[in-house]
Structures are given as C-alpha cells and as structure tokens.
Amino acid sequence: MSTLKYVLLEPMGDVAIIKINRPEALNSMNIDVIWELSKTLDIVGVDNNIKVVIITGVGEKSFCAGADISYMVNITPIDAEKYASAAQSVLNKIERLEKPVIAAINGFALGGGCELALVCDIRICSSNAKIGQPEVTIGIPPGWGGTQRLLRIIGPAKAKEMIFTGKMITAEEAYSIGLVNDVIRLTQEELLEAASDGDEFKRKEHEKELAKLLNKKLIEKSLSMAKEITKNSYNAIKTSKYLINKGMDMDIDSGLRMEIYGWALCFAHEDRINLMSAFLNKGKKK
C-alpha cells in the first residue's frame, strides 16, 4: 500500500490496483493527483513482479470526474497549457506502460476521467457508469486526448456526437459502440435480496449496499481478467501492446512489417522456449 494521499497503490501479487483517492471531489484530477499518479506509475513500471495494472476510483460514485473545474475557472491560457500538458504526460505514461492496464469504471467517467479510461488497454464498467466528454458545456474542447483517442476507438462520427453534445452515455450504450469491453450487472437474485421495504431510510441504505456490491463485482471481474492475462507470456503481451498501439497510426503494410519484427524478436526470449516446450510435452502426455 502506498503512502501517497490522493493515489493509492495496492499490490496483489502480480496484479496492482491503482485508486484515485479524492471521493469528496468525485475523484477529479487536480495537479496533486496528476503528480501522485505519475509517481505511482513510475513505481509500478519498474516493479518486475507486477504484470497487470487496474485503475479505478475510491468509492462507488465515480471513477474520475475529470479535471478540477474549481482550479480551471480562473487560470490563464498559459496555466491551462501547463495543466493539459501535465495531464497528457501522465496519460501518455499509462498508454506507453509495457504492462496491460485495465480501467475498472465505477460510476462517473467524465471529461478527463473518460480520457483516463481511453488510455487503458481494456475498459470494464459497472452498470451504473456514466461516461462522457462534457467539456463543450463549460466552454472548452477536450484537452487531455479526447479528440484524438475517442475517434480511434469508436470512430469519428460517434466521437463527434459525444463531444459536440457533451452528453453522458450509459454503460449499455458505451458497450454497444465499443467504448467498453464489458458491463458488470447485479443479478435478479442480488437485487431481490437487497429489495427495499418502502422505508425511506432503509431504501437509501439498500441503495448504498447495492452500489458496494456492484463495485465489488466490478473489481472481481477486473482481477479475474488480469489473472487470465498473467497466465500468458509477459514478453509476448508487452510486444503485442506495443504493436497494436503503434499500428493504429501506421498504414497496413508498415504495421505488418513491424509485426514480423516483433514476432521474430520473441523467438529469442526464454518465455517462448519454455511455453512451446511445455505445450509439446503436454500433448505427448495425453
């Protein structure tokens, strides 16, 4: 467990969970959060024991509500450029991290929060998630990568719709347009077990319990996927991540040539030798 104030690091064997810890501000990212997140990523990046990273927010209400508007309201264009540069720098660090990164989106992922999710390799959200790029409603465009990464993930038409309207979309819509990989829901049995008897106080308590249960299932699903990834060759996975990320900005012929180089280089790694030998030996035992 890290000792930082706004970003918590929870190592769990070969998986690490990074949590933005500013629930009183819906986990919005001010300068302090950006700095602490960058420092945490540096720690995770050099820890060879960690194979997969999960990023989420503390609490059940918000993954990350984006930039800190109370800070932005009175800053100058020069200050704004520095703020966006710092934010883009840390988000780029996540995207370029050799380890796979899973976004466990609990609740709001708005503006910079959506942009934080976009740099993660896999996005899993709870059924109560609300995702959006509402910057135009406060007089600015997305500035932390939203105009560039959103179009690459969901296409220009949907990206323009989300950005131009500034509207939040539901978890189900995010899944339907390919923005998230999976949506975690409560079963009918789980909902019935926590059903309210009509009392207002008890109803609110039930809602809180349901939100906690949903968040617990979200983290469990994220950990389960992380464990599936860690079973495989770490070298092959980091090579695949590099090839996919670079390939998005290349023509197909250049991408295929780069893929051959990445593929061939893996033949020099002990992972490949050990796993292929194990596969062949497993077949002989049957």
Secondary structure, 3 states (H helix, E strand, C coil): CCCCCCEEEEEECCEEEEEECCHHHCCCECHHHHHHHHHHHHHHHHCCCCCEEEEEECCCCEEECCECHHHHCCCCHHHHHHHHHHHHHHHHHHHHCCCCEEEEECCEEECHHHHHHHCCCEEEEECCCEEECCHHHHCCCCCCCHHHHHHHHHCHHHHHHHHHHCCCEEHHHHHHCCCCCEEECCCHHHHHHCCCCCCHHHHHHHHHHHHHHHHHHHHHHHHHHHHHHHCCCHHHHHHHHHHHHHHCCCCHHHHHHHHHHHHHHHHHCHHHHHHHHHHHHHHHHC
